[in-house]
């Protein structure tokens, strides 16, 4: 919807409000015309129902206003004597239409001295929960939102199972464009796995001014431009679903290039404007490496250097059936040899060794001469110095036709591509057949123009064009785990209107892939709790500050209750 359409919609709402309430305004001792003046009618209504005038502000905040409408409808009918639970259900079910019935067909009586205190414990509970949801929705939408890290694309900077606080105000909070949506959920409702929103109506893109711009190497939370998932979590259908921008799947990556930069990737390393990108100390790039040893490479050695387990192969001589069954829990493959001997494969090297120790079985690893291992540059250097390792070579991938912008003649790969210009708002470029593939989706999808090419001639909105001026800033976002990251190398630029916010703190962390809840509890990473995400040097922990504030809060609550008693 355009701003004009929204203005007309707003006027229509005022007319509907007037038609449904003007008699109630009169019964409350006000003038009928006061029910139709925008904003003023809301202030007057708050006076009539004996509620704070600032509630009117909440009616203009998308998503929050949906909850406030319900509250105000109920408060209005109760002010005029309709207290029954059925009345409340009817006004909600009819989306306020029940007020028309009260306004025109009943002898409603205004009760100016109505007590606003809930009449029952249930009513008090519902009231408390409602305003808790409203407050949480405000914080969640405009100030700070919790996120979780579901993939390893930013290891070792951010880990799977890290829970983040993402600031909405650093880059400026985005006003939700999807105005009819369930609060505090993303694209789907929990448990029922159905859409949590209606695609229409849509607000035009609006954003509150931020106090910080996105900088090179900032970790950024954003909506995935190439989103095709029906739901953010657990969708394996492969079904394409067109979603509004603010309901596209949430992603977290590192911004390696900002608007106006020229980016190039050489052998896996990013170059910005011709200079190699210098990452902060806490950022740990990872690449796949081929580790070779003529003597064979043990899983134990790889585990010692990396802390991660890989597929291992063993010959096991089982002593008992009990041992056979217990170790079987941790095996990915098992092949019988002679007697009680088996050739087995596992991704749980430590657990297999624990069973071996428990039963005293005979176990020997089948060492391979070559392993492909994901390593940081630092660990790769250490491995090269190991006397038992002959070589450690970083893998450089071959040509990949899926690399943005999918031009075969580029012969680009995820490790070698560019140079490519990252568009900046207000900059005008020459467009032609050669560079149009780089900016086609910007012109068409992100900036909503009609783009047509005919015999080498480019038409934008029906007008012949050989230049184009970008309407917003764009960014290039990548994972630190360079060979295990779906990022801008495959789907191109990220527009600023897709940016959600800036991750500022890890407030909780555990191994999300642990097999059980108890195992997850044991895996809690206490050293990562309440640690900063950005900045140079080692992450700064505020867990003791958080604990102190929590103790102060509970201490004050107990003191206040005792004093009141």
N, C-alpha and C positions, 0 to 999 in steps of 0.2 A: 504493500500500500504506500502511496505517496503521502507527503505531508498534507496536501489538499484533501485527499480522501480521509485522512485521519481527522482533520479539522471538521469535515462534514459529519463523520462518525461521532465526534465529541458533541457537536451541536444536537445530533439525533438523540444522544443519551440524555442531554439536558431537557429536551422536549418530553421524552419518556418519563423522566423523573418528575417533571411538572405535572403531567397528566395523571400520574399515579399518586401524588402526594399533596396537591394544592389545598384540598379540603382539610387535610390533617394539619397543614400549616395554619389555616384559619382557626381550627379548633384549638390550637396551641396559642392563639392570640397574636399571630403574625399575619402579614399581608399575603394574599395569594401570589402576587407578582414576585415575592421573595423566593418562591420555589423554582424560578426559571433562570435567575441570574447566575451564570457559571461561577464557581468557587464560593461566591457569597452565599448561595443556597446551601452549600455544604457546611459553612460556618454557622448559619442559622439552624440547620438541622442538628448540629452538635449541641447547640444551646437548648434546643427542644428536648433532646433525649438525655440531656445532662451529662455529656461526655466532653473531654478536652478538645479544644478547637484544633490542636495540632494533628488530630486524627485525619483531618482533611488532606494533609500532606501524604499520608499513607495511601490514599485513594489514587494518587498519581504515580505510584511506584509499581511498575509492571511486576507481575506474579504476586507480590505482597498485596496488591489491591484486590485480587481475587478473594483472598481470605477476609480482607476488611469489609468487602461488600456483604459477605455472609453475616459478619458480626453486626454491622449497621442495620441490615434488614431485620434481624432478630431484635435488636435494641429498639428499633422504631415501633414494631408491632407491640412489644411489651409496654412501651410508654403509653400506648393507647388501649391497654387492658387485655391484650391477647397473650396470656402467660402459658397456655397449655403446651405440652410437648408436641402435640399434633400441629398446633399453629406454627411452631418453629420448623417442623419438618415440611409443612406445606410451603412456607415462604422460601425455603432452600430448594425444594423440588421444582417450584415454579420459577426459579431464578428471580425472585422478587415480585412476580406477578400477583401473588396473594395480597400484596399491599393495595393493588387496584381494587380488589374485592372489598377490602376493609374501607378504603377511601370512598367508594360509591354506594355500597349496599348495606353498611352497618352504621349503627349509632355509636361509633367509637367515642370514648371519653378520654380527654387528655388528663394525665396524672402528672402534674408538674413536680410533685414531691415524691415520685416513685423512688424507692430504694434501689440503688444499683448493685447492692450486694446480692450474690447468688442465693436463691431460696433453699438450696439443698447442698449436701456435700458433693453429690454428683455434678450439680451445676457449677460449683466452685472448682471442681477438678477439671471439667471441660473448659471453663474460662481460663484457668491457669495454663492448660496444655495449648489452647488456641494461641494465646499471646506469646507463649514460649516458642511456638512454631513460627509466628510472625517475626519475632526478634531474631531467631536463628536464620530465617530466610533472608532477612535484611543483611545480616553479617555474611552469610553464604554467597549471596548474589553480588554484593557491592564492596565488601571489605576483605574477607579472608575465607578461602575454601579449602577443605581437606581433599587430598588426592592420594592415590597409591601408585607405586611403580610396579607394573605387571610384567615388564620384559627387561632383558639384560642389555638394551641398547646403550645405556649410559654407565655400565660397569666400567671401572671400579669407582666412578664418581658417585653414582646413585645405584643402590642395589635393589634387586627384586625383593619386595616385602618392606621397602621403605614407605612410610606414610608421611606425606608432606603437608605443610601449610603453604598455600599459594596466595600471594598478595594480589588483590585486584586493583589496589589504588596506586601501586608504583607506576604502571603504564597507563593508568586511568581505567576505572571500572566501565565495562561495556553494559549499556542498557539492554536488557533482554529483548530481542526482536520477536521472539515467540511469546506472545502475551498470555495465551491460555495454556498453562502447563502446571503439572504437579510440583509443589515446592520441594526443594532439596534433593531431587533426583535428576538424572540426566535424561537419556533418551528413552528409557523404559521403566515401567513400574516394577518394583521388586516382586519376585515369586510368580507373578502372572505373565511376565515377559511380553508385555504389550506396550505400545507407544504411550509415553507419559505426557503427550502434548498434542495440540491441534496445529496443523500447518498454517491455517488461516484463522484470524487475520495476522499479519506481520507488521511490526513497527519498522520504519526506516532506520538504518544504522545510525546509532547515536552513542557517544562515549563521553564520560566525565573526564575533564583534563587531568592528566597524570603529572607527577612531579619528577619523573625520570624517563629518559628515552632508552630503548633497547640498545645495548652496546655489544661490540664484538665479544664473543665467548660467554655471554649471559646464557644461563639455562632458562628456557622459556616454556611455559605451558600454553598450548594452542589447540584449536580444532583442526583435525586432519583434513586438508583440502580435498584429498582424493578418497574420502570416506565412502565406502560402499557397504558397510555393515548394517544389517537391519537393527541390531541392538549392540551397544558398546561391549557388553560382556557375553560370552558364550554363544555367539552367532556363528554357526558353521554351515549355514544354508547356501551360501554363495549367491544369494538373491540380492540384486542391487536395490537400494532404497535411497531415494532422493530426500535428504533431510535439510531443514533450515541450518544456516551457518552455526548458530549457537547450540544446536543439538547434534552436530557432527562429533565423532569420537574424539575424546581428549587424548592428546599426545604430549610428551615431554622430550625435548631435544636441546642440544646446544646450538646457539646462533653463531655460526662461524663467519657469516658475512651479512652486513647490514645494507640498507638502501644506499645506492651510490657506489658500492664496492664492485670491483672486478675480481671474480673468483676463478681459481684454477686448482686442480688436484693433480699432483705429480707423485707417482709411486705411493699413493695412499695419504700423502701429506698435503694439507691445504695451504695455498698461497693466496694472499689478499693484496691486490694492487702490486703484484710482483714480489712481495715479501712473504717469507714463510710465517705462517700463523703461530704466534707464541701463546701457548695455553697457560692458565694459572697452575700453580704447583699441585693443587689437589686434583686436577684433571689428569686422568691416567688413560692415555690412548691404548687400545688393544688391537692387534692384528693377528690373523692366523699365520702361524709359522710352521715350517717343516723341521722337526727335530730329528737328527740322524745319529745313530751310534752303531758301529760295527758289532759291538758286544751285545747290543740289544738295550732297550730303554724300559726300565721298570715303572709300573704305575706309582710305586712308592716315591720314586724320584720326582716324577711330574707333580704328584700331590704335595711333596715337600716344597716345591718352588711356587706352585700356583694356588694351592689350597682347594683345587677343584678335582673331582674324580672324572675319569674317562672310562670307556669300555676296556675291560681287562680280561685276559684269557688265562685259565689255569688248568692244570691236571690235578684232580682231587681223588685220593684214595679214601673212601668213606669207611668209617669204623662201624657205625650203627645206622639203622633205619631212621632213628630219631634225628641224628645228625643230618642225614640225607634230606629229610623233610624240612628241617629248620633252615638249612642253607638254601634250599630250593626257593624260599621266599624272596631271596635277593639275587636270583639268577635270571638273566635275560635269555639264555640258551643253555642246553645241556645235551651232550652226546655220549652215549655209553661206549666204553672201550673194553678192555679185558678185565674180568673179575669185578671188583668193586670200584674200578677206576672210571672216571668220567672226565670228558673235556667240557669245561663250563665257561660261560661268559657272564660278566656282571658289570653293572655301573655303580655297585655298592661295595667297593673294595674294602673299606674299613669294617663293614658288617660281616663280610665273608671271613676276614681275618679274625674277628671276634669269635665266630663259630668255630674256626680252626683251633683257636686257643682253648675254648671251652671243652672240646672233645678230643683234642690231641691228634687230629687227623693229619695225614700227609698231604701237603699242598705245595705245588710249585708253579710259578708263573711262567707262561709262554711269552717271553719277551720279544717284541717286534723291533726291527732295526730302525723303522721310520714311523713317526707319529705326527699327525697334524694337530697342533695345539694352539689355543687362543692365548696369547701372551702380551703383557705390557712390554714396552721397550726396555724398561729397567730389568724385568725378569729375564727377558731374552739375552741381555748383556751378561747377567749372572750365569745363565745356562751355558753360554759360550765359553765361560771360564772353567766349567766343570770338566775334570780330567776324563770322565767317562763319556762325555758328549763330543762327537766329532764335528758337528755343524748345526747351526740354527739359522735358517734362512726365512726371511719374511716373504710371504706369498704375495705376488702381484697378479691380480686377476686379468684374464683375457678380455677381449672385446665383448661387450654385452649390449645387444640391441634394445634392451629395456631401459637403458639409461636415458634420462631426460635430455633433450626433447624427442627421443626416439627417432633420430636421423641416422640411417645406416652408414652414410658416407662419413660421418664424424669419427667412426671407429673408436668410440669412447668406452670406458669401463668404469667400475666403481672406484678404481684406484688411479685412473688417468682420464681426466676430462677437462674441458674448458680451453681457453678463457670464456667466461660468460658474465655479462653485465647484470647486476641485481638492480631492478628498477627503483627509482626514487620519485616521490611525489613532485609534480611540477616540471619534471625533466621531459623534454621533447626529443624523440629519436626519429630517424628516418626508418621507414618500414618498407620491405620488399619481399620477394619470394624467398630469399635466402634466410633472413632473420625472423620472418613471420612465425615459424614454428616455435620459437623461443617465447613469444609474447602473445600467441593466439589465445590461450586460455585466460590470460589477464584481460585482454580486450573483450572477449566474449563472456566469460563466466564470472570473473571477479569484478568487472566494471560495467557489466550489463549492456554491452553494445551489440548491435546486429552486424556481424562481419561476413562479407561475401567476397570471394575471389572469382574473377572471370577473365580468362585469357591473360593471366599475369597482372591484371589490374585489381587493386584492392579497393573495396567499398566499405565504409563504416557508416552505418545508419543511412544507407542509400547515397552517400556522398563519396566521390573518388578521393582516396587518401594516400599520400606518400609519407606522411609523418603521423606520430601519435604522441600525446601528452598524458603521462601517467597520473591517475587521480589519487593514488595512495602509495605509501611505502611498502616495500616487499623485503623479505628476509630469506636467507638460506640456512636451513637447520639440519644438523647431522648428529648422529650418535657417536659417543667416544669409543664404543665397541664397533669399530669401523667395518668389520666383516660380518657383523650380526646386527644390522640396523636397517630398517625400512625408513628412508628419509628423503630429503630434497633431491638426492641423486636420482631418484626414481619418479618423483611426482612434482619436482620443480619448486617454484617460489611459494612462500607463505605470505598472504596479504596481511596487513596490520589489523584489518577487521576480523581476522581469525584468531588473533592473539587474546588469550584469556588472562594471563598474569605471570608473575614472577615467583618461582619457588624460593622461599626464604628460610625454611627450617624443616628438618626431619624431626617430627615429634614422637615417632615410634618406629621400631624396626624389628622384624623377625624373619625367619626363613619361611616364606610363603609356600614353598614347595615341600615342606615337611609332611610326612605321611599322615599325621594325626594332630588333633588339637593339642594334646599333651606334648607331643614332639615340638610343635610350634612354640609352646610356652617355654620349653627348655632352650629353644634357639633364639630367644630374645637377645638382641644386640644392645646391651645396656649402654655401651660406649657411643652409640649413634643417636641416642634419644636426646631431643632438644638441641641438636647441633645445627649450625648454619650451613646453608647450601652454597652461597656465592662467596666471592672474595678470594684473596691470595692466602697462601700458607695453609696450615692444617685447619680443619673445621673447628670452630669454637663451640664448646658445649655450655648450655645454660640449664642443664638438668637440675643442678642444685638450687638455682634461682627459682625454677618452676616448682620444685618441691617445697621450698620455703614459702612461696606465695600460696600454694595449696594448703599448707599447714596454717598459715595466717588466716585464710578464708574460713576454714573449718573452726579454728579457734575463736574467731570473731562471731561466727554463727552460734556457737555454743554459749558464748558470753551474752549475746543479745537475747537468746531464749531464756537464760537464767534471770537476766535483768527484768525481762517482761513478766516472768512468773512471779 
